[in-house]
Amino acid sequence: MRKKISMRIWLVVLAMLVMGPWWAWGQEDVSDVELALGQTVYVPAYSHIYSGDRERQIPLAVTLSIRNTDPAHGMRLTMVDYYDSHGKLLKAYLKEPLALDPMSTIRYVIKQSDLSGGSGANFLVRWASDKPVNIPIIESINISTMSQLGISFASRGQAIRMP
C-alpha cells in the first residue's frame, strides 16, 4: 500500500514538472506591467534627415501617434506641443484637455512640405488619468516616398521629468 501511495505521489510530481509550463501557458504575468497616473513624454521627430556626403536634405512627413493601451480606462491629453531643433515652440495642438477613450488612438500630422522643425524636431506630450493605467504608446512615424526612394522609421517616446 505504501509503495502505491509513493508511486502516485511520484507520478503527480512528475506530471507537475512536465506539465507545469503548459499550465501557465496563456496566463500572463502582469505583475511587472507598469501603471501610472500621468507622464510628460519627449518624442523625437524629424521634418527632414540628411543623406550622402553632401548632406542632401530629405523631407519627411511626421505622424505623432498616441495610443491608449488601457482596455478599461480613459486618459486625458493635457499637452501636445511641437518644437523645432532649437527648442522653439512651433505649435501647441491643445487649447484644452482632450479625452482619449480606452484602446483609442489619436494622431497629429506634420506635412512633408513643412521643414520648420528640422532634423531635431520633437514633441512634448503630457497625459493624465484619475486611476493608474497602462502607459500609452507614444511614437512618431517618419516617412518619405520621393521618386524611387522610400524611407520610414519610428521613434518611441521617452518619459521625462519636467521642472
Secondary structure as GFF3:
##gff-version 3
##sequence-region A 1 163
A	DSSP	alpha_helix	2	24	.	.	.	ID=ss1
A	DSSP	beta_strand	35	44	.	.	.	ID=ss2
A	DSSP	beta_strand	48	51	.	.	.	ID=ss3
A	DSSP	beta_strand	56	59	.	.	.	ID=ss4
A	DSSP	beta_strand	61	67	.	.	.	ID=ss5
A	DSSP	beta_strand	75	83	.	.	.	ID=ss6
A	DSSP	beta_strand	89	92	.	.	.	ID=ss7
A	DSSP	beta_strand	98	100	.	.	.	ID=ss8
A	DSSP	beta_strand	105	110	.	.	.	ID=ss9
A	DSSP	beta_strand	122	134	.	.	.	ID=ss10
A	DSSP	beta_strand	137	146	.	.	.	ID=ss11
A	DSSP	beta_strand	149	156	.	.	.	ID=ss12
A	DSSP	beta_strand	158	160	.	.	.	ID=ss13
###
